[in-house]
Amino acid sequence: MACLIGLDSGLTVTKAVLFSDDGRELAVARRRVPRDVPRPRHVERDMDALWAATAEAISEVIAEARIDPGEVAAIAATAHGDGLYLLDRDKAPLGPAILSLDSRAEPQVAAWRAEGISDRALALTGQVPHASAPSALLAWIAREEPDRFARIGHILSCKDWLRFCLTGEIGTDRTEASTAFTALETQDYTPEALALYGLEALWSALPPASPVDAVVGHVTEAAARRCGLRPGTPVAAGLHDVTASALGIGGQRAGAADVVAGTYSINQVICDSPHRDARWFCRNGIAPGTWNAMSISPASTTNYDWFAETLCRDGEAAPDHAALAAEMRTTAPTPGGPIFHPYLYGSPQGGGPSGGFLGLRGWHGRGDLLRAVLEGIAFNHRHHIDALGEGFAFDRLRLTGGVSRNPDFAQLMADVTGLPVLTSATGEAAAWGAALCAGAAAGLWESPFDDPRDLSALETAHTPDPDRVAAYAARYALYTEAAAALTPVWEKIEALSEHEDKT
């Protein structure tokens, strides 16, 4: 039996998952990777610590499954997108990685917006720069850390750093390459994009891009000793994690919108021609000549994580998520209670809006607050889904992300959006998406779309309830109206906070 390893490195946890060649999950190992917040808006990670944790996870799944390392036909990684993992010209980490939750470059993005550069970027690259985009972060480094900027040798993403650690080879894939510096029509890097941001000096630092299922290197002797793989094991290019998550549950196909409810609210559709709109990024699809329209914001289940970790701990014990779900079910089964804006880490309107409850009363309990948090997350997804619906045709949603395993949330998404929601029994969707690339690279199947499993047997459909759809439509209208009304207030709060930070 041939085996495959898919790596999935998120903003908190990095994991290795071992799969059989028919798609069965054989073993999974997870390691937490600490985030550093040295000052407000700065969210970073030690790059060597990430590799050490990932190598441990790889070693663990091989040992747990009791396989010979030679049975691993190939390995591929996926990981959080955007942010920066920089190497110097000697291929050593150039300071800590900057994660996609970082918002230090928000003033730079605001300046580009005022100067018309954002509009020019949309026309050229198919996307408006945002605070954690490589373009914005590199411009921030050029201005604030010129010595570090002068030493940049290679610009990598998270998964490409892990690929380098495995193989010693510098590179990326076509989906990740399109985060900032590719022309929309050609889908290739363009010097024009770098010039737009004043980053012309970095042309040689851009990593070469490969198809997601190309063999881009082989596991080195040093890496093999570190993680228990056989030296020479093929490594595939892999792909961006939100694309991998959708691929892993049978998405990335026409007719449905793929929704990933994770750290970010990810909502995406595949198209066969480029579509420009400031409400979404139009990035390279898995196959040449396809594009992935992604409408996103950092306003999804991190809000639930904050709620559980902050308000639901019993001393040092971890939150009891099953008990929380049961507690929420004791509240009114129909929409009602407080409204929550899930903007703790960002919003579709940028970094200014902040999270909060409206309509909170003394008789509301923790279950009511939890219901409001999950409803707010669903409302934020609807904001993006409605935008995509104005440009593309789809009649159902494919939902993935950890919270998709909660049937109550899947039903909530159906009722809030008015669309059928399909969930999958796939446990580690992003890692399986990476493994599909590895399997194609190893010749086990022709392309990453050739999933060997019976996808229909894994799916559960959640149908909208007409009465709840109507009730949620009224609440969503109020949620949207309140967000618009609070915009000037949020701006004042943000200005006050920045003043207090300086003093």
C-alpha positions in Angstrom: 0.0 0.0 0.0 1.3 3.4 -0.9 0.8 6.2 1.7 0.8 10.0 1.4 1.5 12.7 3.9 -0.3 16.1 3.9 1.0 18.9 6.1 -1.4 21.6 7.2 0.1 24.5 9.1 -2.4 27.0 10.4 -2.0 30.1 12.6 -2.0 28.2 15.8 -1.5 24.5 15.0 0.7 22.6 12.6 -0.2 19.1 11.7 0.9 16.1 9.7 -1.7 13.6 8.4 -0.9 10.2 7.0 -3.3 8.9 4.4 -3.7 5.6 2.5 -3.8 5.8 -1.3 -7.6 5.3 -1.1 -8.0 8.4 1.1 -8.4 6.8 4.5 -6.8 8.7 7.4 -4.3 6.5 9.1 -2.7 8.8 11.6 -2.7 12.5 12.6 -0.3 14.5 14.8 -0.7 18.1 15.9 1.7 20.6 17.5 0.8 24.0 18.8 3.1 26.7 17.5 3.1 29.8 19.7 2.3 33.2 18.3 4.2 36.3 19.5 2.5 39.7 19.8 5.4 42.0 20.6 3.2 45.1 20.3 -0.3 45.9 19.1 -1.0 44.8 15.5 2.2 42.8 15.3 1.6 39.0 15.1 4.7 36.9 14.5 6.1 33.4 14.7 9.5 31.8 15.1 10.3 30.1 11.8 12.6 27.5 13.2 10.1 26.6 15.9 7.5 26.0 13.2 9.8 23.6 11.3 10.8 21.8 14.6 7.1 21.3 15.5 6.2 20.1 12.0 9.1 17.6 11.9 8.0 16.2 15.2 4.4 15.8 13.8 5.7 13.9 10.7 7.8 11.6 12.8 4.9 10.9 15.1 2.4 9.8 12.3 5.0 7.5 10.8 5.6 5.9 14.2 1.9 5.8 15.2 0.9 4.0 11.9 3.9 1.7 12.2 4.8 2.0 8.5 8.1 1.8 6.8 9.1 5.3 5.7 9.6 3.9 2.3 5.9 3.4 2.0 5.4 7.2 1.8 5.0 7.8 -1.9 5.1 11.6 -1.6 4.4 14.5 0.7 3.0 18.0 0.2 2.2 21.0 2.4 -0.6 23.5 2.7 -0.6 26.4 5.1 -2.1 29.8 5.9 -1.7 32.3 3.1 -0.5 35.9 3.0 1.9 37.1 5.7 5.7 36.8 5.1 8.3 34.2 5.7 11.6 35.9 4.6 15.0 34.4 4.0 18.3 36.3 3.5 20.6 35.6 0.6 22.2 32.7 2.5 18.7 31.1 2.9 18.5 31.7 6.6 15.3 33.1 8.3 15.4 36.9 8.2 13.7 37.6 11.5 10.4 36.1 12.7 7.6 35.2 10.2 4.7 37.7 10.0 1.4 36.0 10.2 -1.8 36.9 8.3 -3.4 38.2 11.5 -0.9 41.0 11.5 -2.3 44.5 10.8 0.8 46.7 11.2 0.5 47.8 7.6 -3.0 49.1 7.9 -1.8 52.8 7.5 0.1 51.8 4.4 -3.0 50.3 2.9 -5.1 53.4 3.8 -2.5 55.6 2.1 -2.6 53.4 -1.1 -6.3 53.7 -1.1 -6.2 57.5 -0.8 -3.6 57.7 -3.6 -5.5 55.5 -6.0 -2.8 52.8 -5.9 -5.4 50.3 -4.7 -7.5 50.9 -7.8 -4.5 50.4 -10.0 -3.6 47.2 -8.1 -7.2 45.9 -8.7 -6.9 46.5 -12.4 -3.5 44.9 -12.7 -3.5 42.0 -10.2 -7.2 41.4 -9.6 -7.1 42.3 -6.0 -6.9 45.3 -3.6 -4.0 45.1 -1.2 -4.9 44.5 2.4 -3.0 44.8 5.7 -1.4 41.3 5.7 -0.7 41.1 2.0 2.9 40.6 1.1 2.9 43.9 -0.8 1.8 45.9 2.2 4.1 44.1 4.7 7.1 44.5 2.4 6.4 48.2 2.0 6.1 48.5 5.8 9.5 46.8 6.2 11.1 49.0 3.5 9.9 52.1 5.4 10.4 50.9 9.1 13.2 48.3 8.9 15.4 49.4 5.9 18.4 47.2 7.0 16.2 44.1 7.1 14.7 45.1 3.7 18.1 45.3 2.2 18.9 41.8 3.3 15.9 40.1 1.8 16.9 37.2 -0.5 13.7 35.1 -0.8 10.1 35.9 -0.2 8.2 32.8 0.9 4.8 31.8 2.3 4.3 29.5 5.2 4.0 26.2 3.3 6.9 27.2 1.1 9.1 27.6 4.1 8.2 24.0 5.1 8.9 22.8 1.6 12.3 24.5 1.8 13.0 22.8 5.1 12.2 19.4 3.6 14.0 19.8 0.3 16.4 22.8 0.4 14.6 24.1 -2.7 13.2 27.6 -3.0 9.8 27.9 -4.8 6.1 28.2 -4.5 3.0 27.1 -6.4 0.7 28.9 -8.8 -2.1 29.6 -6.2 0.3 31.1 -3.7 2.2 33.1 -6.3 -0.9 35.1 -7.0 -1.2 36.7 -3.6 0.2 40.1 -4.7 2.5 40.2 -7.7 0.9 38.4 -10.7 -0.9 40.0 -13.6 -4.5 38.9 -13.6 -4.8 37.9 -17.3 -1.4 36.2 -17.7 -1.4 34.6 -14.2 2.4 35.2 -14.1 4.6 37.5 -12.1 4.9 41.0 -13.5 7.5 43.7 -12.6 4.7 46.2 -12.9 3.1 44.9 -9.7 6.3 45.4 -7.8 6.8 48.9 -9.2 3.3 49.8 -8.2 4.3 49.4 -4.5 7.9 50.7 -4.9 9.3 47.2 -4.4 11.2 46.8 -7.8 14.3 45.8 -5.9 12.7 42.5 -4.9 12.1 41.0 -8.4 14.9 38.4 -7.9 13.5 37.5 -4.5 10.2 36.2 -5.8 10.1 32.3 -5.7 9.6 30.4 -9.0 6.0 29.0 -9.3 5.1 25.4 -10.2 1.9 23.5 -10.8 0.4 22.3 -7.5 1.1 18.7 -8.3 4.6 19.1 -9.6 7.5 17.3 -7.9 9.6 20.2 -6.7 12.3 18.4 -4.7 13.1 15.5 -2.6 13.5 15.0 1.1 17.1 15.7 2.1 19.3 13.5 4.3 19.1 16.2 7.1 15.4 16.6 6.9 14.9 12.8 6.8 16.9 12.4 10.1 14.8 15.1 11.6 11.3 13.8 10.7 11.7 10.1 10.0 11.1 10.1 6.3 13.1 8.2 3.7 15.7 10.4 2.0 14.7 11.1 -1.5 10.9 11.0 -0.9 9.2 13.2 -3.5 7.8 16.5 -2.4 5.0 18.2 -4.4 4.5 21.9 -4.6 1.2 22.0 -2.6 -1.2 24.9 -2.5 -2.8 27.7 -0.5 -4.8 26.3 2.5 -8.2 27.7 1.7 -8.0 26.2 -1.8 -6.7 22.9 -0.3 -9.6 22.8 2.2 -12.2 23.1 -0.5 -10.4 20.6 -2.8 -10.3 18.1 0.1 -14.1 18.0 0.4 -14.8 17.8 -3.3 -15.0 21.5 -3.9 -13.2 23.8 -6.4 -15.8 23.0 -9.0 -18.5 25.1 -10.8 -22.0 25.4 -9.4 -21.2 25.8 -5.7 -19.4 28.3 -3.5 -16.8 26.9 -1.2 -16.9 28.3 2.3 -14.1 27.8 4.9 -15.1 28.8 8.4 -11.8 29.1 10.2 -9.5 31.9 11.3 -10.7 33.8 8.3 -14.1 33.9 6.7 -13.3 32.4 3.3 -15.9 32.3 0.6 -14.8 31.4 -2.9 -16.0 30.4 -6.4 -14.1 29.0 -9.4 -14.4 30.7 -12.7 -12.9 30.2 -16.2 -12.3 33.9 -16.9 -10.9 36.7 -14.6 -13.5 38.9 -12.8 -12.3 42.2 -11.1 -14.2 43.5 -8.1 -12.9 45.2 -4.9 -15.1 42.9 -2.8 -13.0 39.8 -3.7 -9.5 38.7 -4.7 -9.3 37.1 -8.1 -6.3 34.7 -7.7 -5.0 31.8 -9.7 -7.0 28.6 -9.6 -5.5 25.1 -9.4 -5.5 24.6 -13.1 -4.1 27.1 -15.6 -6.8 29.2 -17.2 -9.0 29.1 -14.0 -9.3 31.7 -11.4 -10.5 31.6 -7.8 -12.6 34.6 -6.7 -12.2 34.8 -2.9 -14.2 37.1 -0.7 -12.6 37.1 2.7 -12.1 38.8 6.1 -10.4 37.8 9.4 -13.8 37.5 11.1 -14.9 33.9 11.4 -14.4 31.3 14.1 -11.5 33.0 15.9 -14.4 34.9 17.5 -15.8 31.6 18.8 -12.3 30.6 20.0 -11.9 33.9 21.9 -15.4 33.4 23.5 -14.6 29.9 24.6 -11.0 30.6 25.8 -11.9 33.9 27.6 -15.4 33.3 29.0 -15.7 29.5 29.3 -12.6 28.2 31.0 -12.8 26.5 34.3 -9.5 27.5 35.9 -6.8 26.1 33.7 -9.1 23.4 32.2 -9.8 23.7 28.5 -13.4 24.8 27.5 -15.9 22.0 27.2 -17.1 22.6 23.7 -19.8 19.9 23.8 -21.3 21.4 27.0 -21.2 24.8 25.3 -23.2 23.5 22.3 -25.8 22.0 24.7 -26.0 25.2 26.6 -26.7 27.1 23.4 -29.5 24.7 22.5 -31.4 25.6 25.7 -31.9 29.1 24.4 -34.8 30.0 22.2 -34.8 27.8 19.0 -35.8 30.8 16.8 -33.6 33.8 16.0 -33.5 36.4 18.8 -31.4 38.0 21.5 -28.3 40.0 21.2 -26.6 40.8 17.9 -22.8 40.4 17.7 -20.4 41.9 15.2 -17.5 39.3 14.9 -14.8 41.9 14.3 -12.4 41.0 17.1 -9.5 40.6 14.6 -10.7 42.5 11.6 -13.7 43.0 9.4 -14.8 43.3 5.7 -14.5 47.0 6.2 -10.8 46.9 7.3 -9.1 47.0 10.6 -11.1 49.9 12.1 -14.4 48.2 13.2 -14.2 46.2 16.5 -16.4 43.4 17.9 -19.3 43.9 20.3 -22.8 42.9 21.4 -25.8 45.0 20.7 -29.1 44.5 22.5 -27.5 42.7 25.5 -29.7 42.5 28.6 -29.3 41.4 32.1 -31.4 38.3 31.6 -29.3 37.0 28.7 -27.1 34.1 29.7 -23.9 32.6 28.2 -25.9 30.4 25.8 -27.5 33.5 24.3 -24.1 35.1 23.9 -22.8 32.0 22.2 -25.7 31.9 19.8 -25.1 35.6 19.0 -21.4 34.9 18.3 -22.1 32.0 15.9 -24.9 34.0 14.3 -22.5 36.9 13.8 -20.0 34.6 12.2 -22.7 33.3 9.8 -23.8 36.9 9.0 -20.2 37.8 8.1 -20.0 34.9 5.8 -23.3 36.0 4.2 -21.8 39.4 3.6 -19.2 37.8 1.4 -21.5 35.2 -0.2 -24.0 37.9 -1.2 -21.1 39.8 -2.9 -20.0 36.7 -4.9 -23.7 36.0 -5.8 -23.8 39.3 -7.7 -20.9 38.2 -10.0 -21.3 34.4 -10.2 -24.0 31.7 -10.4 -24.1 29.1 -7.6 -27.0 27.3 -5.9 -25.3 25.6 -2.9 -22.5 26.0 -0.4 -19.8 23.5 0.5 -18.8 24.2 4.1 -15.6 23.1 5.7 -13.5 24.2 8.7 -13.6 22.9 12.2 -17.0 24.4 13.0 -18.5 22.6 10.0 -18.5 19.4 12.1 -21.2 21.1 14.3 -24.5 20.3 12.5 -26.1 23.2 14.4 -23.7 25.7 12.7 -24.2 24.1 9.3 -28.0 24.5 9.7 -27.5 28.0 10.8 -25.5 28.8 7.7 -28.3 27.3 5.5 -30.9 29.4 7.3 -28.8 32.6 7.2 -27.9 32.4 3.6 -31.0 30.7 2.3 -28.9 28.1 0.4 -28.4 24.4 0.9 -25.2 23.7 2.8 -23.2 20.5 2.1 -20.7 19.3 4.7 -18.3 16.4 4.4 -17.2 13.7 6.8 -13.6 14.4 5.7 -11.8 15.0 9.0 -8.7 16.8 7.8 -9.8 18.5 4.6 -6.8 20.8 4.0 -4.3 18.1 4.6 -6.2 15.8 2.3 -6.2 18.5 -0.3 -2.4 18.7 0.0 -2.2 14.9 -0.2 -4.2 14.9 -3.4 -1.5 17.0 -4.9 1.2 14.6 -3.6 -0.7 11.6 -5.0 -0.9 13.2 -8.4 2.8 14.0 -8.2 3.6 10.4 -7.4 1.5 9.1 -10.3 -1.2 7.6 -8.1 -3.9 9.5 -10.1 -3.9 11.9 -13.0 -4.7 15.2 -11.3 -5.5 16.6 -7.8 -9.2 16.5 -8.8 -9.2 12.7 -9.0 -10.3 12.0 -5.5 -10.4 8.2 -5.0 -13.2 8.3 -2.4 -17.0 8.2 -2.9 -17.6 11.9 -2.2 -21.4 11.7 -2.3 -21.3 9.1 0.5 -19.4 11.5 2.7 -21.7 14.4 2.3 -24.6 15.6 4.5 -27.0 18.2 3.2 -28.6 20.9 5.4 -31.7 22.5 3.8 -32.9 26.0 4.7 -36.0 26.3 6.9 -38.3 28.9 5.2 -39.5 30.4 8.5 -36.0 30.8 10.0 -34.7 32.2 6.6 -37.2 35.0 6.9 -36.4 35.7 10.5 -32.7 35.7 9.9 -33.1 38.0 6.9 -34.6 40.6 9.2 -31.9 40.2 11.8 -29.2 40.4 9.1 -30.6 43.6 7.8 -30.4 45.1 11.3 -26.9 43.7 11.7 -25.8 45.4 8.4 -27.6 48.7 9.3 -25.9 48.8 12.7 -22.5 48.2 11.2 -23.0 51.1 8.8 -24.2 53.3 11.7 -21.3 52.4 14.0 -18.6 53.1 11.4 -17.8 56.6 12.6 -18.0 55.5 16.2 -15.5 52.6 15.6 -13.2 55.1 13.9 -13.2 57.3 17.0 -12.6 54.4 19.3 -9.7 53.3 17.1 -8.2 56.8 17.1 -8.6 57.0 20.8 -6.9 53.6 21.3 -4.0 54.6 19.1 -3.6 57.8 21.1 -3.5 55.9 24.4 -1.0 53.4 23.0 1.4 56.3 22.1 1.0 57.9 25.6 
